[in-house]
Amino acid sequence: MKQSIHLFAVVLFMFFAVTASAQNTRLRDNNSIGWYSGIGTFSFNKKWSAHLEYQWRRENYITTWQQSLLRTGVNYHANSNTTLRMGYAWAETYAYGDYPINAFGKTFSEHRMYEVATLTQRTGSLDLSHRIMLEQRWLPRYNSATSAKPDDWLFMNRARYMLRLQQSLKGKTLEDKEPYVAAYDEILVGFGKNVNENIFDQNRFGLLLGYRFSPKLRLEAGYINQILQLGREIGGRNVFQHNNGFILNSFFNINL
């Protein structure tokens, strides 16, 4: 347990270190966000299942688009504590905030392949999960604001690590019709030859209150903080988005 808590402390330290760095040289863009997701696991047998996920991400909490994300995949459950997944994701990112991610203020599509390993463990009444993800990303590149279609596609790599802590509010294990609390932190880092400004890509921190209705349905809601660095400079200054808001997740487990 001590090692896991120490690891969580290191992740939080990295998060706060990033937020505190370059205060006088960067541009700051504050946004209010709302993230809503539906995540389904469709089991074929004890070893194999399908993953289907959609995330509806909004700016101004709900009124305008931030991003639309669809993720599919195939899971292999190596054992009760280890799940491996590979799949495809499609993201549509919109122009939002004072400094849009696309330099010309365009809405753009992104295609990804990804690989995930999720490791879980229990320490007393505390459940921990470690999610390690690699993403291969294809992003469009426009040569001018008048380009109706991408002039080129840029290939980038990204690595992600998320640590999540979850505690049942009744007893040592989470049972049906019981609430729980959770906290997580995820750091995303770009690597490879096409990484520009954002070797540090973003950090996400969340605090959640959840409820397990049954093995088939679980809901959770809470606060999310997203710090995102743009891959370009404006006037020789790095741009950081500070996005704060709320998140609502629904989890479905269906045995086929």
C-alpha positions in Angstrom: 0.0 0.0 0.0 2.8 2.4 0.9 4.4 2.0 -2.6 1.1 2.7 -4.3 0.5 5.8 -2.2 4.0 7.0 -2.8 3.4 6.5 -6.6 0.2 8.5 -6.4 2.1 11.2 -4.5 4.7 11.4 -7.3 2.0 11.7 -9.9 0.4 14.5 -8.0 3.7 16.2 -7.6 4.3 16.1 -11.3 0.8 17.6 -11.8 1.4 20.5 -9.5 4.9 21.0 -10.8 3.6 21.5 -14.3 0.9 23.9 -13.1 3.4 26.0 -11.3 6.1 26.1 -14.0 6.6 28.9 -16.5 4.0 31.1 -14.8 5.5 34.3 -16.3 6.1 33.1 -19.9 3.0 31.1 -20.9 -0.4 32.1 -22.1 -3.3 30.8 -20.0 -6.7 29.9 -21.3 -9.4 29.1 -18.8 -12.5 27.1 -19.8 -15.5 25.5 -18.1 -16.1 21.9 -19.3 -18.5 19.1 -18.9 -17.6 15.5 -19.9 -20.3 12.9 -20.3 -19.4 9.3 -21.2 -21.0 5.9 -21.7 -18.6 2.9 -21.4 -19.7 -0.6 -22.3 -18.1 -4.0 -21.9 -19.6 -6.9 -23.8 -18.3 -10.2 -22.6 -18.1 -13.2 -25.0 -16.5 -15.5 -22.3 -14.2 -15.3 -19.3 -11.2 -14.3 -21.4 -12.6 -12.1 -24.2 -14.8 -9.1 -24.4 -15.5 -6.1 -26.6 -15.1 -2.4 -25.5 -17.4 0.4 -26.8 -17.1 3.9 -25.4 -18.4 7.4 -26.4 -17.4 10.6 -24.7 -19.5 13.8 -25.2 -17.2 16.6 -24.1 -18.6 20.1 -23.9 -17.4 23.6 -23.2 -19.4 26.0 -21.0 -20.4 22.9 -19.2 -22.9 21.8 -21.8 -23.7 24.5 -24.4 -20.9 24.1 -27.0 -18.6 21.4 -28.3 -15.2 20.7 -27.0 -14.6 17.2 -28.4 -16.5 14.1 -29.5 -14.6 10.8 -28.9 -15.6 7.3 -30.0 -13.4 4.4 -28.8 -13.7 0.7 -29.7 -11.6 -2.2 -28.8 -11.1 -5.9 -27.9 -10.2 -6.9 -24.3 -8.2 -10.0 -23.2 -8.6 -10.7 -19.5 -5.3 -12.4 -18.7 -6.4 -12.9 -15.1 -8.6 -11.3 -12.4 -6.1 -8.4 -12.1 -4.8 -7.9 -15.6 -6.7 -6.7 -18.7 -5.1 -6.0 -22.1 -6.9 -4.1 -24.9 -6.2 -2.9 -28.4 -8.5 -0.9 -30.6 -9.3 2.2 -32.6 -10.5 5.7 -31.6 -12.0 8.6 -33.6 -12.0 12.1 -32.2 -13.5 15.3 -33.5 -12.0 18.3 -31.8 -13.7 21.7 -32.1 -12.5 25.3 -31.9 -13.1 26.4 -28.3 -11.5 28.8 -25.9 -9.4 31.9 -26.5 -6.7 29.9 -28.3 -8.1 27.0 -30.4 -5.9 23.9 -30.7 -5.9 24.2 -34.5 -3.9 27.3 -35.5 -6.6 28.3 -38.0 -9.5 27.7 -35.7 -10.7 24.7 -37.6 -12.6 21.7 -36.3 -10.5 18.6 -37.1 -10.7 14.9 -37.0 -8.1 12.6 -35.5 -7.7 8.8 -35.9 -5.9 6.7 -33.4 -4.8 3.1 -32.8 -4.1 2.3 -29.1 -2.9 -0.4 -26.8 -3.8 -0.6 -23.1 -2.8 -2.6 -20.0 -4.9 -2.2 -16.9 -3.6 -3.7 -13.6 -5.7 -3.8 -10.5 -4.9 -4.5 -6.9 -6.6 -4.3 -3.5 -5.0 -3.1 -0.3 -7.4 -3.5 2.6 -10.5 -1.8 1.6 -8.8 0.4 -1.0 -8.9 -0.6 -4.7 -6.2 0.6 -7.0 -5.8 0.5 -10.7 -2.9 1.3 -13.0 -3.7 2.0 -16.7 -0.9 2.2 -19.1 -1.8 3.3 -22.7 0.1 3.9 -25.9 -1.5 5.8 -28.8 -0.6 6.1 -32.4 -2.3 9.3 -33.7 -2.9 10.6 -37.1 -3.8 14.4 -37.1 -4.6 16.6 -40.0 -2.4 19.5 -41.1 -3.7 22.5 -43.0 -1.5 24.9 -44.9 -3.9 27.8 -44.8 -7.2 28.9 -43.3 -8.9 28.4 -46.7 -8.0 24.7 -47.0 -11.3 22.8 -47.1 -9.5 19.4 -46.5 -6.3 18.5 -44.8 -3.2 19.1 -46.9 -1.3 16.4 -45.0 -1.5 14.0 -42.1 0.9 14.1 -39.2 1.8 11.0 -37.2 2.4 11.3 -33.5 2.9 9.0 -30.6 1.6 9.5 -27.1 2.0 7.6 -23.8 -0.5 7.8 -20.9 -0.5 6.6 -17.3 -3.4 6.8 -14.9 -3.5 5.9 -11.3 -7.0 5.5 -9.7 -7.9 5.0 -6.1 -11.4 3.8 -5.1 -12.9 3.3 -1.7 -16.3 1.7 -0.8 -18.3 3.7 1.6 -19.9 0.5 3.1 -17.6 -2.3 4.2 -14.3 -3.4 2.7 -15.6 -4.4 -0.7 -18.0 -2.7 -3.1 -21.2 -4.6 -3.4 -24.5 -3.9 -5.3 -26.5 -0.9 -4.2 -23.6 0.7 -2.5 -21.8 4.1 -3.0 -18.1 4.7 -3.3 -15.6 7.5 -3.7 -12.7 7.6 -6.2 -9.7 9.8 -7.2 -7.5 9.6 -10.2 -4.7 11.4 -12.0 -3.6 10.8 -15.5 -0.6 12.2 -17.3 -0.2 12.2 -21.1 3.2 12.6 -22.8 4.0 12.9 -26.4 7.1 11.3 -27.9 8.7 10.7 -31.3 10.1 13.0 -34.0 6.9 15.0 -34.6 6.5 16.2 -31.1 6.7 20.0 -31.0 6.1 22.1 -27.8 4.0 19.5 -26.0 6.2 16.7 -24.9 4.0 17.2 -21.9 0.6 16.9 -23.6 -1.8 17.2 -20.7 -2.8 16.1 -17.2 -6.2 15.1 -15.9 -7.2 15.0 -12.2 -10.6 13.9 -11.0 -12.6 13.4 -7.7 -15.7 11.2 -8.0 -18.7 9.9 -6.1 -20.2 6.7 -7.5 -22.9 4.2 -7.0 -23.0 0.5 -8.1 -26.5 -0.5 -8.9 -25.6 -4.0 -10.0 -22.8 -5.9 -11.8 -24.3 -4.5 -15.0 -24.6 -0.8 -14.1 -22.4 1.7 -12.3 -22.6 5.5 -12.3 -20.2 8.1 -11.1 -20.0 11.9 -11.1 -17.7 14.6 -9.8 -15.0 17.2 -10.6 -12.4 17.2 -13.3 -9.4 19.4 -13.9 -7.6 19.2 -17.3 -4.4 21.0 -18.0 -3.5 20.9 -21.7 -0.5 22.3 -23.5 -0.9 23.3 -27.2 1.6 22.0 -29.7 2.4 25.5 -30.9 3.5 28.8 -29.5 1.8 32.2 -29.9 4.1 35.2 -29.9 6.9 33.0 -28.7 4.9 31.9 -25.6 3.6 28.4 -24.8 -0.2 28.1 -24.4 -1.8 26.1 -21.5 -5.5 25.4 -21.2 -6.8 25.2 -17.7 -10.2 23.4 -18.0 -12.3 22.8 -14.9 -15.8 21.3 -14.6 -17.7 18.2 -13.9 -17.8 14.7 -15.3 -20.5 12.0 -15.5 -19.6 8.4 -16.3 -21.9 5.5 -16.9 -20.5 1.9 -17.0 -22.4 -1.0 -18.5 -21.4 -4.7 -18.3 -23.3 -7.0 -20.6 -22.7 -10.8 -20.8 -23.4 -12.0 -24.3 
